[in-house]
Structure formats: C-alpha cells, structure tokens
Amino acid sequence: MQIFWAVVVGSVAHFIISFIVSFPLGFIEGVTKSPLNIPVWLGLTISQLEVAAAIAIAVYWYGRRRAA
C-alpha cells in the first residue's frame, strides 16, 4: 500500500511541478501575444527534469514513510 501512496505522491508532485513550470511560460505567451518558440530539445529536457523531480519526491516520501 505504501508503494501506491508513493505513486500518488509522485503524480501529484508532477502535476504541481508541471503547473509551476508551464504557467509562467503560458503567461508570457499570453501577454506578448506571440509564441516563445522554445526548441524541441529544451522542451524535452524540461519535461524530463519535471519527471525526475517528481520521482525524487516520491522516493524521498517513500523512504521517510518506510523509516518511520
């Protein structure tokens, strides 16, 4: 059951991180009325970092729960 909750925590963390990263970019696009033209490699790198951060949060949470 702890694995299930670690997955839930990771999913929620990924949603929050994605929102934190995407909101400023969307806001800038909305204000300037022009696309940011971020290169594909940079967009993919940002996505991979979001996932890595979410996994790190889930593993940290799981380790803390397991140690308690």
Summary of the structure (lengths in Angstrom):
residues: 68
radius of gyration: 15.5
end to end distance: 15.0
largest distance: 50.4
contacts: 156
relative contact order: 0.20
helix: 87%
strand: 0%
